[in-house]
Amino acid sequence: MPRQMAYTTATNTGSRVYVMSNKSKRDSPLVRSVLALDSYLSELERVGTKINGTDMSADFDGEYIQRLITRFTECGKCISEEVTNFSTQLREAQARAEAVAQGVSRQAELFNIRRNERNERLEEFRVLGEKVRELTAAIGRFRPARGDRLTDEDRARLTSNVPGFEARVAGLIEELQNLRKSARDSRMKALEKNAESLAQTLQAVRKKLHELQDG
């Protein structure tokens, strides 16, 4: 089983630990380039330290020093090549990051549009709900106490108000039907269901209104 390496980043809510397998890390071209560069730099320092630590005024192994100088030159060349490779990998990584960022930006814009649309629909439903409650309360004031019947005066007042109540009921049902269709088109299933339920409530209110008038 491959070993895993954890690293931590600070967030507003504390530290978050990410786990990365060593294999995934080694498979990244950018990371491979960094590791190679680090290896060459370490070797350059090691060889350079040996060369600089040699007393050139004393008796020393010339062939050994020559091998060290040759190795040092090779490391310098490898470092130069790896710096170029690292720069290329970094540019490619930056290009990939920018492409992903552009995609996220587009998604964020769509998310905001969707959220605003949802909030507008919910606010519209809330206002319609308030209107339905107000209408129901207005009609309810004509309902007689249990066991009683409407007086002639109450019936006359109710009859004069029926056209207005009917118009309000019809208008609200139409608005709810439009909201329901809009919710369905936007795939807001819960809102679509709630709008349909409220429209059915209005149908029941309309029925009660006629029962009061005829009762």
N, CA, C and O of each residue as an XYZ file, in Angstrom:
860
protein
N       0.862     -1.190      0.000
C       0.000      0.000      0.000
C       0.896      1.238      0.000
O       1.794      1.335      0.837
N       0.675      2.201     -0.931
C       1.554      3.362     -0.996
C       1.431      4.219      0.243
O       0.354      4.343      0.826
N       2.567      4.819      0.648
C       2.533      5.713      1.789
C       1.809      6.979      1.400
O       1.731      7.332      0.224
N       1.274      7.668      2.412
C       0.568      8.912      2.160
C       1.236     10.042      2.918
O       1.772      9.855      4.011
N       1.192     11.215      2.314
C       1.767     12.389      2.943
C       0.655     13.384      3.194
O      -0.129     13.674      2.290
N       0.570     13.913      4.405
C      -0.468     14.892      4.733
C       0.163     16.269      4.803
O       1.290     16.422      5.274
N      -0.563     17.263      4.336
C      -0.127     18.634      4.512
C      -1.320     19.465      4.922
O      -2.463     19.102      4.645
N      -1.059     20.580      5.582
C      -2.114     21.362      6.202
C      -2.127     22.774      5.649
O      -1.073     23.376      5.442
N      -3.332     23.307      5.408
C      -3.490     24.704      5.024
C      -4.399     25.369      6.023
O      -5.300     24.735      6.571
N      -4.168     26.651      6.265
C      -4.974     27.397      7.215
C      -6.220     27.928      6.542
O      -6.163     28.396      5.404
N      -7.336     27.860      7.228
C      -8.588     28.421      6.727
C      -9.176     29.305      7.807
O      -8.659     29.360      8.923
N     -10.286     30.016      7.470
C     -10.937     30.882      8.448
C     -11.502     30.092      9.610
O     -11.679     30.624     10.706
N     -11.785     28.829      9.373
C     -12.403     28.016     10.428
C     -11.407     27.072     11.079
O     -11.793     26.211     11.870
N     -10.129     27.225     10.752
C      -9.147     26.350     11.370
C      -8.239     25.736     10.329
O      -8.070     26.283      9.239
N      -7.660     24.611     10.659
C      -6.750     23.934      9.746
C      -7.464     22.818      9.024
O      -8.307     22.120      9.587
N      -7.111     22.667      7.774
C      -7.702     21.591      6.974
C      -6.559     20.703      6.482
O      -5.581     21.189      5.913
N      -6.694     19.425      6.703
C      -5.636     18.488      6.341
C      -5.969     17.826      5.017
O      -7.067     17.299      4.836
N      -5.028     17.854      4.098
C      -5.182     17.187      2.820
C      -4.220     16.006      2.781
O      -3.106     16.095      3.298
N      -4.630     14.939      2.192
C      -3.797     13.750      2.088
C      -3.472     13.505      0.634
O      -4.360     13.445     -0.217
N      -2.189     13.366      0.360
C      -1.741     13.125     -1.005
C      -0.837     11.895     -1.010
O       0.103     11.817     -0.219
N      -1.105     10.962     -1.866
C      -0.246      9.781     -1.926
C       1.079     10.165     -2.564
O       1.132     11.040     -3.428
N       2.154      9.499     -2.130
C       3.467      9.776     -2.709
C       3.481      9.487     -4.200
O       4.164     10.167     -4.967
N       2.723      8.472     -4.608
C       2.694      8.119     -6.025
C       2.081      9.258     -6.839
O       2.608      9.625     -7.890
N       0.959      9.822     -6.352
C       0.333     10.921     -7.065
C       1.277     12.098     -7.151
O       1.354     12.779     -8.174
N       1.996     12.331     -6.063
C       2.938     13.440     -6.054
C       4.033     13.222     -7.089
O       4.376     14.142     -7.831
N       4.586     12.010     -7.145
C       5.668     11.735     -8.092
C       5.169     11.777     -9.529
O       5.940     12.071    -10.443
N       3.884     11.484     -9.739
C       3.353     11.446    -11.094
C       3.157     12.832    -11.687
O       2.958     12.951    -12.896
N       3.207     13.870    -10.889
C       3.017     15.224    -11.393
C       4.292     15.705    -12.092
O       5.356     15.721    -11.474
N       4.205     16.099    -13.368
C       5.402     16.593    -14.081
C       6.034     17.779    -13.367
O       7.259     17.895    -13.312
N       5.210     18.650    -12.825
C       5.740     19.822    -12.139
C       6.524     19.412    -10.902
O       7.609     19.931    -10.643
N       5.965     18.471    -10.137
C       6.645     18.021     -8.922
C       7.918     17.242     -9.269
O       8.937     17.378     -8.592
N       7.853     16.427    -10.327
C       9.059     15.691    -10.757
C      10.180     16.664    -11.114
O      11.348     16.427    -10.807
N       9.803     17.764    -11.768
C      10.799     18.757    -12.148
C      11.409     19.420    -10.920
O      12.618     19.649    -10.862
N      10.556     19.729     -9.929
C      11.053     20.344     -8.697
C      11.982     19.393     -7.945
O      13.030     19.798     -7.442
N      11.584     18.124     -7.879
C      12.412     17.137     -7.173
C      13.757     16.939     -7.875
O      14.797     16.820     -7.227
N      13.718     16.905     -9.213
C      14.970     16.748     -9.971
C      15.867     17.957     -9.750
O      17.073     17.808     -9.549
N      15.284     19.158     -9.786
C      16.053     20.380     -9.565
C      16.659     20.387     -8.175
O      17.815     20.770     -7.999
N      15.885     19.965     -7.188
C      16.391     19.914     -5.814
C      17.531     18.910     -5.688
O      18.507     19.143     -4.975
N      17.389     17.785     -6.394
C      18.442     16.756     -6.345
C      19.743     17.270     -6.958
O      20.817     17.076     -6.389
N      19.650     17.922     -8.114
C      20.836     18.460     -8.776
C      21.489     19.549     -7.941
O      22.715     19.630     -7.871
N      20.668     20.395     -7.301
C      21.216     21.454     -6.457
C      21.945     20.869     -5.247
O      23.006     21.354     -4.855
N      21.364     19.825     -4.665
C      22.005     19.178     -3.518
C      23.346     18.572     -3.925
O      24.340     18.687     -3.208
N      23.352     17.918     -5.103
C      24.600     17.321     -5.596
C      25.635     18.383     -5.920
O      26.825     18.206     -5.658
N      25.167     19.506     -6.500
C      26.081     20.605     -6.827
C      26.729     21.156     -5.563
O      27.931     21.421     -5.531
N      25.913     21.325     -4.519
C      26.452     21.836     -3.257
C      27.426     20.845     -2.626
O      28.463     21.232     -2.087
N      27.074     19.556     -2.702
C      27.931     18.531     -2.104
C      29.294     18.493     -2.791
O      30.337     18.488     -2.137
N      29.260     18.467     -4.138
C      30.516     18.405     -4.893
C      31.299     19.694     -4.746
O      32.518     19.673     -4.580
N      30.594     20.823     -4.807
C      31.269     22.117     -4.671
C      31.929     22.276     -3.330
O      33.011     22.854     -3.230
N      31.280     21.760     -2.275
C      31.863     21.843     -0.932
C      33.161     21.043     -0.862
O      34.129     21.470     -0.232
N      33.172     19.880     -1.513
C      34.413     19.065     -1.521
C      35.525     19.775     -2.275
O      36.679     19.783     -1.844
N      35.168     20.367     -3.397
C      36.193     21.074     -4.188
C      36.747     22.251     -3.398
O      37.959     22.443     -3.305
N      35.817     23.048     -2.822
C      36.246     24.236     -2.077
C      36.996     23.880     -0.804
O      37.757     24.693     -0.279
N      36.783     22.672     -0.311
C      37.466     22.259      0.914
C      38.838     21.652      0.661
O      39.539     21.281      1.603
N      39.221     21.549     -0.604
C      40.528     20.957     -0.934
C      41.623     22.022     -0.859
O      41.490     23.105     -1.428
N      42.680     21.706     -0.165
C      43.838     22.609     -0.083
C      44.672     22.430     -1.336
O      45.408     21.451     -1.460
N      44.563     23.370     -2.268
C      45.251     23.251     -3.553
C      46.758     23.470     -3.449
O      47.495     23.204     -4.399
N      47.212     23.953     -2.302
C      48.655     24.158     -2.117
C      49.323     22.914     -1.561
O      50.549     22.833     -1.481
N      48.492     21.934     -1.172
C      49.039     20.707     -0.589
C      49.067     19.608     -1.644
O      48.665     19.804     -2.791
N      49.552     18.452     -1.219
C      49.565     17.296     -2.108
C      48.149     16.709     -2.166
O      47.619     16.292     -1.136
N      47.521     16.670     -3.368
C      46.143     16.172     -3.479
C      46.035     15.278     -4.705
O      46.917     15.273     -5.564
N      44.951     14.524     -4.776
C      44.704     13.597     -5.877
C      44.118     14.387     -7.048
O      42.942     14.752     -7.036
N      44.934     14.641     -8.040
C      44.512     15.452     -9.184
C      43.353     14.835     -9.963
O      42.422     15.529    -10.372
N      43.428     13.512    -10.161
C      42.357     12.854    -10.920
C      41.018     12.948    -10.187
O      39.965     13.118    -10.801
N      41.086     12.835     -8.878
C      39.864     12.905     -8.070
C      39.253     14.305     -8.162
O      38.041     14.454     -8.321
N      40.100     15.320     -8.061
C      39.611     16.694     -8.143
C      39.028     16.957     -9.530
O      38.009     17.634     -9.671
N      39.696     16.404    -10.561
C      39.182     16.597    -11.917
C      37.799     15.959    -12.073
O      36.906     16.524    -12.705
N      37.646     14.788    -11.493
C      36.329     14.142    -11.555
C      35.275     14.985    -10.840
O      34.141     15.105    -11.305
N      35.664     15.569     -9.701
C      34.729     16.426     -8.975
C      34.342     17.654     -9.805
O      33.175     18.045     -9.851
N      35.352     18.260    -10.464
C      35.077     19.457    -11.280
C      34.175     19.096    -12.454
O      33.262     19.843    -12.803
N      34.447     17.927    -13.064
C      33.607     17.465    -14.177
C      32.177     17.232    -13.702
O      31.217     17.609    -14.373
N      32.051     16.600    -12.524
C      30.724     16.332    -11.976
C      30.003     17.640    -11.651
O      28.800     17.773    -11.874
N      30.766     18.608    -11.118
C      30.182     19.904    -10.782
C      29.646     20.587    -12.046
O      28.557     21.162    -12.041
N      30.424     20.513    -13.117
C      29.998     21.121    -14.390
C      28.745     20.436    -14.925
O      27.832     21.091    -15.427
N      28.713     19.105    -14.810
C      27.533     18.350    -15.263
C      26.293     18.754    -14.468
O      25.216     18.932    -15.037
N      26.447     18.897    -13.155
C      25.323     19.300    -12.302
C      24.817     20.693    -12.691
O      23.613     20.948    -12.729
N      25.776     21.592    -12.981
C      25.391     22.939    -13.386
C      24.588     22.928    -14.673
O      23.612     23.663    -14.823
N      25.024     22.067    -15.613
C      24.292     21.953    -16.877
C      22.899     21.364    -16.656
O      21.918     21.827    -17.238
N      22.829     20.342    -15.812
C      21.527     19.713    -15.520
C      20.582     20.689    -14.832
O      19.379     20.711    -15.092
N      21.164     21.501    -13.943
C      20.338     22.500    -13.262
C      19.773     23.495    -14.268
O      18.596     23.849    -14.205
N      20.614     23.942    -15.191
C      20.161     24.888    -16.213
C      19.039     24.289    -17.056
O      18.042     24.950    -17.346
N      19.221     23.022    -17.444
C      18.186     22.349    -18.241
C      16.901     22.157    -17.437
O      15.796     22.322    -17.954
N      17.071     21.804    -16.157
C      15.896     21.547    -15.334
C      15.147     22.836    -15.003
O      13.925     22.831    -14.856
N      15.891     23.942    -14.888
C      15.235     25.240    -14.667
C      14.356     25.578    -15.870
O      13.239     26.070    -15.710
N      14.865     25.312    -17.073
C      14.084     25.543    -18.291
C      12.848     24.641    -18.306
O      11.746     25.079    -18.637
N      13.056     23.364    -17.939
C      11.939     22.414    -17.892
C      10.912     22.828    -16.842
O       9.705     22.760    -17.070
N      11.418     23.260    -15.685
C      10.520     23.695    -14.618
C       9.691     24.905    -15.053
O       8.498     24.999    -14.764
N      10.348     25.816    -15.747
C       9.640     26.995    -16.235
C       8.523     26.598    -17.198
O       7.427     27.158    -17.162
N       8.822     25.611    -18.071
C       7.806     25.127    -19.009
C       6.649     24.471    -18.265
O       5.482     24.741    -18.550
N       6.983     23.606    -17.309
C       5.948     22.925    -16.528
C       5.106     23.927    -15.739
O       3.896     23.754    -15.594
N       5.751     24.966    -15.234
C       5.038     25.977    -14.458
C       4.061     26.748    -15.343
O       2.934     27.034    -14.939
N       4.504     27.079    -16.547
C       3.603     27.783    -17.475
C       2.412     26.909    -17.848
O       1.281     27.388    -17.929
N       2.675     25.619    -18.077
C       1.582     24.702    -18.425
C       0.612     24.541    -17.253
O      -0.604     24.493    -17.437
N       1.176     24.458    -16.048
C       0.323     24.340    -14.859
C      -0.520     25.601    -14.679
O      -1.694     25.532    -14.313
N       0.099     26.751    -14.943
C      -0.630     28.009    -14.835
C      -1.760     28.067    -15.858
O      -2.861     28.527    -15.556
N      -1.473     27.594    -17.075
C      -2.498     27.589    -18.123
C      -3.659     26.679    -17.727
O      -4.822     27.025    -17.937
N      -3.339     25.504    -17.148
C      -4.398     24.599    -16.705
C      -5.221     25.228    -15.591
O      -6.449     25.133    -15.575
N      -4.519     25.878    -14.652
C      -5.216     26.519    -13.533
C      -6.135     27.633    -14.034
O      -7.252     27.790    -13.542
N      -5.661     28.401    -15.008
C      -6.473     29.494    -15.554
C      -7.695     28.947    -16.281
O      -8.778     29.527    -16.206
N      -7.518     27.820    -16.992
C      -8.650     27.213    -17.693
C      -9.707     26.737    -16.697
O     -10.905     26.931    -16.904
N      -9.241     26.108    -15.611
C     -10.175     25.651    -14.578
C     -10.858     26.849    -13.922
O     -12.059     26.818    -13.655
N     -10.078     27.909    -13.665
C     -10.634     29.097    -13.022
C     -11.711     29.743    -13.896
O     -12.720     30.232    -13.388
N     -11.492     29.742    -15.194
C     -12.488     30.293    -16.104
C     -13.779     29.483    -16.044
O     -14.879     30.037    -16.042
N     -13.621     28.148    -15.996
C     -14.799     27.291    -15.879
C     -15.546     27.539    -14.579
O     -16.775     27.606    -14.559
N     -14.791     27.674    -13.492
C     -15.410     27.929    -12.191
C     -16.114     29.290    -12.198
O     -17.191     29.443    -11.622
N     -15.492     30.275    -12.860
C     -16.097     31.604    -12.944
C     -17.435     31.546    -13.674
O     -18.405     32.185    -13.265
N     -17.476     30.775    -14.760
C     -18.737     30.628    -15.498
C     -19.785     29.929    -14.645
O     -20.954     30.313    -14.636
N     -19.349     28.895    -13.926
C     -20.277     28.164    -13.062
C     -20.787     29.064    -11.928
O     -21.959     29.007    -11.558
N     -19.893     29.888    -11.389
C     -20.285     30.792    -10.306
C     -21.322     31.799    -10.805
O     -22.268     32.139    -10.095
N     -21.128     32.267    -12.036
C     -22.096     33.205    -12.617
C     -23.457     32.534    -12.794
O     -24.493     33.119    -12.480
N     -23.441     31.300    -13.302
C     -24.697     30.561    -13.469
C     -25.351     30.290    -12.121
O     -26.574     30.341    -11.987
N     -24.514     30.000    -11.121
C     -25.036     29.756     -9.778
C     -25.739     30.997     -9.230
O     -26.821     30.902     -8.652
N     -25.113     32.161     -9.417
C     -25.712     33.400     -8.926
C     -27.024     33.709     -9.646
O     -27.994     34.155     -9.033
N     -27.035     33.465    -10.954
C     -28.265     33.683    -11.716
C     -29.369     32.772    -11.197
O     -30.502     33.201    -10.978
N     -29.014     31.512    -11.006
C     -29.988     30.528    -10.521
C     -30.474     30.882     -9.117
O     -31.668     30.797     -8.831
N     -29.549     31.277     -8.245
C     -29.926     31.627     -6.879
C     -30.846     32.845     -6.856
O     -31.834     32.871     -6.122
N     -30.512     33.860     -7.671
C     -31.356     35.057     -7.727
C     -32.747     34.730     -8.277
O     -33.761     35.236     -7.797
N     -32.761     33.866     -9.301
C     -34.045     33.458     -9.873
C     -34.882     32.733     -8.820
O     -36.079     32.984     -8.683
N     -34.247     31.846     -8.091
C     -34.957     31.088     -7.049
C     -35.484     32.026     -5.978
O     -36.630     31.894     -5.547
N     -34.658     32.975     -5.542
C     -35.091     33.912     -4.512
C     -36.266     34.761     -4.986
O     -37.186     35.048     -4.220
N     -36.226     35.159     -6.258
C     -37.331     35.958     -6.808
C     -38.626     35.146     -6.825
O     -39.692     35.653     -6.477
N     -38.520     33.881     -7.235
C     -39.712     33.023     -7.283
C     -40.265     32.780     -5.882
O     -41.477     32.801     -5.671
N     -39.368     32.552     -4.934
C     -39.819     32.316     -3.556
C     -40.473     33.559     -2.967
O     -41.459     33.461     -2.237
N     -39.930     34.712     -3.283
C     -40.527     35.946     -2.795
C     -41.906     36.154     -3.430
O     -42.848     36.595     -2.770
N     -42.002     35.834     -4.703
C     -43.289     35.935     -5.381
C     -44.312     35.003     -4.722
O     -45.466     35.379     -4.519
N     -43.875     33.788     -4.393
C     -44.780     32.835     -3.735
C     -45.175     33.332     -2.342
O     -46.322     33.175     -1.924
N     -44.228     33.926     -1.635
C     -44.531     34.434     -0.286
C     -45.599     35.527     -0.361
O     -46.544     35.541      0.429
N     -45.434     36.446     -1.327
C     -46.407     37.536     -1.474
C     -47.782     36.989     -1.839
O     -48.798     37.446     -1.314
N     -47.810     36.011     -2.738
C     -49.092     35.402     -3.110
C     -49.736     34.704     -1.915
O     -50.952     34.758     -1.729
N     -48.910     34.056     -1.117
C     -49.427     33.402      0.084
C     -50.076     34.400      1.033
O     -51.129     34.123      1.608
N     -49.438     35.576      1.198
C     -50.006     36.623      2.045
C     -51.347     37.090      1.491
O     -52.297     37.302      2.245
N     -51.419     37.250      0.177
C     -52.672     37.689     -0.443
C     -53.783     36.654     -0.249
O     -54.935     37.009     -0.003
N     -53.430     35.388     -0.360
C     -54.427     34.328     -0.156
C     -54.923     34.344      1.285
O     -56.120     34.194      1.529
N     -54.013     34.526      2.242
C     -54.428     34.568      3.650
C     -55.338     35.775      3.921
O     -56.324     35.669      4.651
N     -54.997     36.907      3.330
C     -55.826     38.093      3.519
C     -57.212     37.892      2.911
O     -58.214     38.276      3.513
N     -57.274     37.296      1.732
C     -58.561     37.050      1.081
C     -59.395     36.060      1.888
O     -60.598     36.247      2.069
N     -58.744     35.011      2.367
C     -59.452     34.007      3.170
C     -60.010     34.633      4.443
O     -61.132     34.328      4.849
N     -59.229     35.506      5.070
C     -59.689     36.171      6.286
C     -60.863     37.093      5.980
O     -61.811     37.171      6.761
N     -60.805     37.796      4.842
C     -61.894     38.714      4.472
C     -63.194     37.955      4.235
O     -64.261     38.393      4.666
N     -63.106     36.824      3.552
C     -64.306     36.012      3.302
C     -64.799     35.383      4.601
O     -66.002     35.248      4.822
N     -63.846     34.999      5.459
C     -64.211     34.355      6.722
C     -65.029     35.241      7.634
O     -65.783     34.752      8.475
N     -64.881     36.549      7.470
C     -65.654     37.457      8.328
C     -67.163     37.368      8.056
O     -67.973     37.782      8.885
N     -67.529     36.828      6.896
C     -68.946     36.669      6.575
C     -69.499     35.334      7.056
O     -70.705     35.101      6.986
N     -68.626     34.456      7.545
C     -69.079     33.142      7.968
C     -69.779     33.260      9.324
O     -69.199     33.786     10.274
N     -71.015     32.777      9.421
C     -71.735     32.876     10.693
C     -71.180     31.904     11.724
O     -70.458     30.965     11.389
N     -71.528     32.142     12.974
C     -71.107     31.220     14.033
C     -71.724     29.858     13.794
O     -72.735     29.737     13.103
N     -71.109     28.825     14.371
C     -71.579     27.463     14.162
C     -73.065     27.341     14.551
O     -73.478     27.730     15.643
N     -73.840     26.789     13.617
C     -75.263     26.583     13.870
C     -76.130     27.757     13.469
O     -77.350     27.624     13.377
N     -75.509     28.918     13.225
C     -76.285     30.093     12.825
C     -76.334     30.201     11.305
O     -75.613     29.511     10.584
N     -77.221     31.101     10.841
C     -77.322     31.379      9.413
C     -77.060     32.865      9.203
O     -77.169     33.676     10.123
N     -76.710     33.197      7.959
C     -76.484     34.601      7.647
C     -77.781     35.396      7.777
O     -78.840     34.940      7.346
N     -77.696     36.563      8.362
C     -78.856     37.455      8.384
C     -79.043     38.027      6.989
O     -78.148     37.949      6.147
N     -80.197     38.594      6.759
C     -80.457     39.192      5.446
C     -79.458     40.313      5.155
O     -79.007     40.491      4.023
N     -79.128     41.059      6.205
C     -78.175     42.159      6.031
C     -76.794     41.631      5.663
O     -76.140     42.142      4.754
N     -76.358     40.587      6.392
C     -75.051     39.984      6.093
C     -75.023     39.400      4.690
O     -74.034     39.525      3.968
N     -76.151     38.745      4.308
C     -76.209     38.135      2.977
C     -76.129     39.226      1.889
O     -75.474     39.059      0.860
N     -76.808     40.324      2.154
C     -76.782     41.421      1.178
C     -75.366     41.974      1.038
O     -74.910     42.257     -0.070
N     -74.667     42.129      2.179
C     -73.281     42.622      2.131
C     -72.381     41.617      1.437
O     -71.518     42.001      0.647
N     -72.568     40.341      1.719
C     -71.766     39.297      1.067
C     -72.003     39.309     -0.437
O     -71.057     39.244     -1.222
N     -73.272     39.393     -0.836
C     -73.609     39.389     -2.263
C     -72.946     40.559     -2.986
O     -72.477     40.421     -4.116
N     -72.915     41.707     -2.322
C     -72.304     42.871     -2.957
C     -70.782     42.733     -3.063
O     -70.145     43.350     -3.917
N     -70.213     41.905     -2.169
C     -68.745     41.717     -2.173
C     -68.294     40.531     -3.026
O     -67.112     40.415     -3.347
N     -69.229     39.650     -3.396
C     -68.863     38.451     -4.144
C     -68.114     38.759     -5.436
O     -67.093     38.123     -5.696
N     -68.571     39.706     -6.260
C     -67.831     39.977     -7.505
C     -66.368     40.356     -7.253
O     -65.465     39.929     -7.972
N     -66.162     41.166     -6.217
C     -64.786     41.549     -5.887
C     -63.977     40.356     -5.415
O     -62.824     40.182     -5.809
N     -64.600     39.510     -4.546
C     -63.909     38.312     -4.077
C     -63.581     37.378     -5.244
O     -62.484     36.825     -5.324
N     -64.549     37.214     -6.144
C     -64.353     36.332     -7.301
C     -63.189     36.828     -8.157
O     -62.355     36.046     -8.613
N     -63.152     38.137     -8.362
C     -62.082     38.709     -9.186
C     -60.719     38.478     -8.533
O     -59.742     38.158     -9.210
N     -60.665     38.645     -7.205
C     -59.401     38.437     -6.495
C     -58.983     36.971     -6.545
O     -57.808     36.663     -6.747
N     -59.950     36.065     -6.358
C     -59.654     34.629     -6.424
C     -59.134     34.263     -7.813
O     -58.119     33.579     -7.943
N     -59.832     34.720     -8.841
C     -59.428     34.394    -10.217
C     -58.044     34.944    -10.524
O     -57.223     34.274    -11.150
N     -57.791     36.183    -10.075
C     -56.485     36.789    -10.324
C     -55.355     36.037     -9.634
O     -54.290     35.823    -10.214
N     -55.602     35.635     -8.375
C     -54.578     34.904     -7.631
C     -54.331     33.525     -8.234
O     -53.189     33.073     -8.318
N     -55.407     32.859     -8.654
C     -55.235     31.539     -9.282
C     -54.404     31.669    -10.556
O     -53.538     30.835    -10.823
N     -54.666     32.707    -11.335
C     -53.903     32.912    -12.565
C     -52.426     33.176    -12.255
O     -51.541     32.636    -12.918
N     -52.171     34.002    -11.251
C     -50.779     34.283    -10.864
C     -50.073     33.018    -10.378
O     -48.904     32.789    -10.686
N     -50.792     32.209     -9.621
C     -50.198     30.961     -9.118
C     -49.948     29.968    -10.248
O     -48.952     29.246    -10.232
N     -50.838     29.931    -11.215
C     -50.626     29.054    -12.366
C     -49.401     29.493    -13.158
O     -48.620     28.662    -13.622
N     -49.240     30.813    -13.308
C     -48.057     31.328    -14.003
C     -46.782     31.007    -13.225
O     -45.761     30.640    -13.806
N     -46.859     31.154    -11.895
C     -45.701     30.834    -11.057
C     -45.382     29.346    -11.132
O     -44.217     28.956    -11.198
N     -46.414     28.526    -11.120
C     -46.222     27.073    -11.213
C     -45.534     26.702    -12.529
O     -44.620     25.878    -12.550
N     -45.982     27.319    -13.623
C     -45.365     27.044    -14.928
C     -43.910     27.515    -14.951
O     -43.030     26.821    -15.462
N     -43.671     28.691    -14.395
C     -42.309     29.215    -14.339
C     -41.414     28.306    -13.504
O     -40.267     28.045    -13.869
N     -41.949     27.823    -12.372
C     -41.175     26.912    -11.518
C     -40.884     25.606    -12.241
O     -39.786     25.060    -12.130
N     -41.876     25.100    -12.989
C     -41.667     23.859    -13.737
C     -40.605     24.057    -14.818
O     -39.742     23.200    -15.008
N     -40.668     25.183    -15.524
C     -39.678     25.467    -16.567
C     -38.278     25.590    -15.986
O     -37.293     25.242    -16.637
N     -38.197     26.087    -14.756
C     -36.900     26.257    -14.087
C     -36.502     25.035    -13.265
O     -35.472     25.045    -12.591
N     -37.312     23.994    -13.321
C     -37.059     22.745    -12.604
C     -36.954     22.961    -11.092
O     -36.092     22.393    -10.422
N     -37.863     23.804    -10.574
C     -37.973     24.011     -9.132
C     -39.189     23.224     -8.647
O     -40.279     23.774     -8.485
N     -38.982     21.940     -8.421
C     -40.098     21.026     -8.162
C     -40.868     21.372     -6.897
O     -42.098     21.328     -6.891
N     -40.162     21.715     -5.826
C     -40.840     22.021     -4.559
C     -41.732     23.248     -4.716
O     -42.867     23.267     -4.239
N     -41.213     24.268     -5.386
C     -41.997     25.484     -5.592
C     -43.196     25.203     -6.493
O     -44.290     25.714     -6.253
N     -42.991     24.395     -7.526
C     -44.087     24.032     -8.419
C     -45.207     23.344     -7.624
O     -46.386     23.649     -7.807
N     -44.827     22.429     -6.754
C     -45.812     21.697     -5.946
C     -46.537     22.627     -4.982
O     -47.749     22.510     -4.800
N     -45.794     23.561     -4.357
C     -46.399     24.489     -3.406
C     -47.366     25.449     -4.092
O     -48.424     25.773     -3.552
N     -46.989     25.900     -5.290
C     -47.878     26.801     -6.032
C     -49.169     26.088     -6.414
O     -50.250     26.673     -6.345
N     -49.056     24.827     -6.815
C     -50.240     24.043     -7.162
C     -51.124     23.843     -5.936
O     -52.349     23.924     -6.029
N     -50.502     23.582     -4.788
C     -51.264     23.375     -3.557
C     -52.009     24.645     -3.150
O     -53.157     24.581     -2.710
N     -51.357     25.794     -3.298
C     -52.002     27.051     -2.935
C     -53.147     27.378     -3.897
O     -54.166     27.937     -3.490
N     -52.974     27.031     -5.160
C     -54.056     27.233     -6.134
C     -55.261     26.365     -5.773
O     -56.405     26.802     -5.902
N     -55.010     25.153     -5.327
C     -56.106     24.276     -4.899
C     -56.809     24.841     -3.663
O     -58.024     24.709     -3.514
N     -56.040     25.462     -2.792
C     -56.637     26.116     -1.622
C     -57.595     27.217     -2.058
O     -58.669     27.384     -1.479
N     -57.198     27.965     -3.081
C     -58.062     29.023     -3.594
C     -59.338     28.458     -4.220
O     -60.413     29.046     -4.103
N     -59.204     27.324     -4.877
C     -60.399     26.682     -5.434
C     -61.369     26.318     -4.308
O     -62.583     26.469     -4.450
N     -60.828     25.843     -3.203
C     -61.668     25.514     -2.048
C     -62.299     26.774     -1.457
O     -63.450     26.756     -1.022
N     -61.526     27.875     -1.444
C     -62.065     29.152     -0.945
C     -63.215     29.615     -1.828
O     -64.238     30.091     -1.336
N     -63.037     29.471     -3.132
C     -64.103     29.855     -4.067
C     -65.374     29.033     -3.804
O     -66.484     29.564     -3.829
N     -65.193     27.736     -3.552
C     -66.336     26.870     -3.277
C     -67.049     27.298     -1.997
O     -68.278     27.346     -1.952
N     -66.268     27.611     -0.950
C     -66.853     28.053      0.325
C     -67.606     29.374      0.135
O     -68.648     29.604      0.749
N     -67.056     30.235     -0.729
C     -67.703     31.513     -0.987
C     -69.104     31.319     -1.567
O     -70.053     31.982     -1.148
N     -69.226     30.418     -2.521
C     -70.545     30.149     -3.120
C     -71.481     29.455     -2.141
O     -72.693     29.669     -2.161
N     -70.895     28.617     -1.280
C     -71.732     27.955     -0.275
C     -72.294     28.979      0.707
O     -73.447     28.871      1.126
N     -71.482     29.975      1.075
C     -71.962     31.025      1.957
C     -73.094     31.835      1.302
O     -74.102     32.179      1.919
N     -72.859     32.114      0.017
C     -73.847     32.918     -0.700
C     -75.165     32.173     -0.873
O     -76.241     32.769     -0.820
N     -75.068     30.860     -1.079
C     -76.275     30.067     -1.328
C     -76.903     29.547     -0.041
O     -78.061     29.130     -0.036
N     -76.141     29.570      1.047
C     -76.610     28.943      2.281
C     -77.658     29.764      3.015
O     -78.138     29.351      4.071
